Amino acid sequence: MENSSVATVIKHTGSHYLLSRLPEWDPFPAVIRGKIRLMGSTATNPIAVGDKVKYAPGDGNTLATIEEVLPRKNYMIRRSVNLSRQAHIIAANIDRAFLIVTIEFPEVKLAFLDRFLLTCEVYRIKVIIVINKIDLYDEYALERMEEIKHIYSGAGYEIMEVSAITGKGVELIRELCKGKNGDSVSLFSGVSGVGKSSLIRAIDPSLDPKIREISQAHLQGRHTTTFYEMYPLQSGGFIIDTPGIRGFGLVDIEPHELSTYFPEMLRVMDNCKFMPCTHTHEPDCAVKAALEEGTISFERYYSYLGMLEEETKYR
């Protein structure tokens, strides 16, 4: 430890942290020295899993001490949907995000999906939509899955069909997690109950994140992961597991910027007559024209209108 003063945060539990000098996996505990603030950050947590930090090594009687958070290449942040409206950084320095969804049990909520995707666009994080539990779907669910695939592939997103039970798609995710040099960092996220922990265990059976049954009372998964945590994969690469997320509020995005983070809107908006254009009431709007032509889905457009209203409301 004395040969290096830079490490990566691999777990955060309240005021205590676990660090490791990636790509080595050598976890050791650390605490924060004083108050660390990040310039311009409104988040409740100044340090997140995936952050690279400078630290002072401990000795036999003291823990290592985090002294500085190094600049991030990117990060994922969400705002609480409750009245506090507090922002929380989910993870930092991510190579890709896997957003796990299910067509049923629990039913995918497109408003949540679109907010997650937009946040990835804002912070330049490659995102892959993973439709899990495909072994369970009946004819109706399979039809709905094709509809969702049509919407999001048309918007430009990569979509994978997987089953943690049968193993379909698991090997491809494992290879993506490995990356070119075996030191890639992937974020796994989704609402509770989508089988995220089961999928992680299928990717690497040596890992065993807590798994619980879905509550039949409201068909929402119970929260199983308590803390954000990074794991090493035996096949190479690292994954960050997140607690099940119930809501995904946007952070620090101006209303006039929202449409620029919808790839399918961005492709056509230069043809709008008025700039800036909110794509709501203006005449000769290229986005509304694409909507009528079917090259932009009504589902995505309605999500955009919901975000636009929400961002205006809280200003």
CORJO-V126961 format. One record per pair of residues at least 6 apart in sequence whose ideal C-beta (glycine too) atoms are under 7 Angstrom apart, sorted by the first residue. I is the first residue (numbers start at 1). GAP is how many residues later the second one is. If there is no record, write none. Layout:
I_GAP + I_GAP
This chain:
1_27 + 1_56 + 2_55 + 4_17 + 5_49 + 5_50 + 6_46 + 6_48 + 7_12 + 7_13 + 7_14 + 7_46 + 7_48 + 8_11 + 8_12 + 8_14 + 8_42 + 8_44 + 9_8 + 9_10 + 9_38 + 9_39 + 9_40 + 9_41 + 9_42 + 9_44 + 10_8 + 10_9 + 10_10 + 10_17 + 10_39 + 10_219 + 10_220 + 11_6 + 11_7 + 11_38 + 11_216 + 11_218 + 11_219 + 12_35 + 12_36 + 12_37 + 12_215 + 12_216 + 13_214 + 15_16 + 15_17 + 16_13 + 16_15 + 17_13 + 17_30 + 17_49 + 18_9 + 18_11 + 19_9 + 19_11 + 19_34 + 19_36 + 19_45 + 20_6 + 20_7 + 22_161 + 22_216 + 23_160 + 25_207 + 28_36 + 29_34 + 29_35 + 30_25 + 30_33 + 30_34 + 30_35 + 30_36 + 31_32 + 31_34 + 32_15 + 32_34 + 33_32 + 33_33 + 33_34 + 36_10 + 36_11 + 36_30 + 36_33 + 37_9 + 38_8 + 38_31 + 42_45 + 42_210 + 43_34 + 43_44 + 43_45 + 43_46 + 44_42 + 44_43 + 44_44 + 45_43 + 45_44 + 46_23 + 47_6 + 47_19 + 47_22 + 48_27 + 48_41 + 48_42 + 48_43 + 48_44 + 49_42 + 49_179 + 49_180 + 49_181 + 49_191 + 50_41 + 50_42 + 50_43 + 50_44 + 50_135 + 50_180 + 50_190 + 51_18 + 51_21 + 51_41 + 51_42 + 52_18 + 52_41 + 53_13 + 53_15 + 53_16 + 53_17 + 54_13 + 54_14 + 54_16 + 55_9 + 55_10 + 55_11 + 55_12 + 56_8 + 56_9 + 56_11 + 57_7 + 58_6 + 72_20 + 72_21 + 73_20 + 74_19 + 74_20 + 74_49 + 74_50 + 74_51 + 75_14 + 75_16 + 75_17 + 75_48 + 76_14 + 76_15 + 76_18 + 76_21 + 76_43 + 76_47 + 76_49 + 76_111 + 77_10 + 77_11 + 77_12 + 77_13 + 77_42 + 77_174 + 78_10 + 78_12 + 78_41 + 78_167 + 78_170 + 78_171 + 78_173 + 79_6 + 79_8 + 79_170 + 79_171 + 79_172 + 80_6 + 80_169 + 81_166 + 81_168 + 85_164 + 87_164 + 90_138 + 90_152 + 91_96 + 91_137 + 91_149 + 93_92 + 94_31 + 94_91 + 94_93 + 95_84 + 95_89 + 95_90 + 95_91 + 96_30 + 96_32 + 96_80 + 96_90 + 97_23 + 97_28 + 97_30 + 97_90 + 97_92 + 98_30 + 98_32 + 98_75 + 98_88 + 98_89 + 98_90 + 99_14 + 99_17 + 99_28 + 99_30 + 99_31 + 99_90 + 99_91 + 100_30 + 100_32 + 100_88 + 100_89 + 100_90 + 100_94 + 100_95 + 100_96 + 100_99 + 101_7 + 101_12 + 101_28 + 101_30 + 101_89 + 101_93 + 102_6 + 102_30 + 102_31 + 102_92 + 102_93 + 103_28 + 103_34 + 103_38 + 103_41 + 103_42 + 104_33 + 104_37 + 105_88 + 105_109 + 105_114 + 106_85 + 106_87 + 106_88 + 106_113 + 106_114 + 106_115 + 108_40 + 110_189 + 110_193 + 111_192 + 111_195 + 112_79 + 112_136 + 114_186 + 114_189 + 115_133 + 115_135 + 115_192 + 116_132 + 117_10 + 117_40 + 118_132 + 118_143 + 119_131 + 120_7 + 121_140 + 122_131 + 122_139 + 127_30 + 128_30 + 128_32 + 129_23 + 129_28 + 129_30 + 130_30 + 130_32 + 131_14 + 131_28 + 131_29 + 131_30 + 131_31 + 132_30 + 132_31 + 132_32 + 132_62 + 132_63 + 132_67 + 133_30 + 133_62 + 134_27 + 134_28 + 134_29 + 134_34 + 135_28 + 135_30 + 135_31 + 137_8 + 149_10 + 151_146 + 151_148 + 151_149 + 152_7 + 153_6 + 154_110 + 154_143 + 155_108 + 155_109 + 155_145 + 156_107 + 156_108 + 160_9 + 160_12 + 161_7 + 161_8 + 162_6 + 162_7 + 162_8 + 162_11 + 162_37 + 163_6 + 164_31 + 164_34 + 164_35 + 164_38 + 167_35 + 170_32 + 170_33 + 173_30 + 174_29 + 174_61 + 177_7 + 177_9 + 177_26 + 177_56 + 177_60 + 177_62 + 178_6 + 178_57 + 178_58 + 178_59 + 179_58 + 182_54 + 182_55 + 183_54 + 184_53 + 185_53 + 185_55 + 186_51 + 186_53 + 187_53 + 187_55 + 188_8 + 188_12 + 188_51 + 188_52 + 188_53 + 188_54 + 189_53 + 189_56 + 190_6 + 190_54 + 191_30 + 191_53 + 191_54 + 191_55 + 192_28 + 192_29 + 192_30 + 192_31 + 192_52 + 193_21 + 193_27 + 193_28 + 193_51 + 194_27 + 197_12 + 197_13 + 197_14 + 197_27 + 197_28 + 198_13 + 200_7 + 200_9 + 200_39 + 200_41 + 201_6 + 201_7 + 201_8 + 203_30 + 204_29 + 204_30 + 204_31 + 206_28 + 207_24 + 209_16 + 209_32 + 210_14 + 210_15 + 211_13 + 212_10 + 212_12 + 214_7 + 215_7 + 221_23 + 223_20 + 223_21 + 224_20 + 225_16 + 225_17 + 225_18 + 225_19 + 226_17 + 228_12 + 228_14 + 229_12 + 230_8 + 230_9 + 230_10 + 231_7 + 231_8 + 231_10 + 232_6 + 233_6 + 250_57 + 250_61 + 253_58 + 255_53 + 255_56 + 255_57 + 256_20 + 258_46 + 258_49 + 258_50 + 258_53 + 259_6 + 259_10 + 259_20 + 259_28 + 259_45 + 260_6 + 262_38 + 262_42 + 264_31 + 264_32 + 264_36 + 265_14 + 265_22 + 265_31 + 268_18 + 268_19 + 268_22 + 269_8 + 269_17 + 269_18 + 271_15 + 272_10 + 272_12 + 272_13 + 272_14 + 272_15 + 273_9 + 273_10 + 273_11 + 274_8 + 277_8 + 278_30 + 279_6 + 279_8 + 279_9 + 287_9 + 290_6 + 291_7 + 291_10
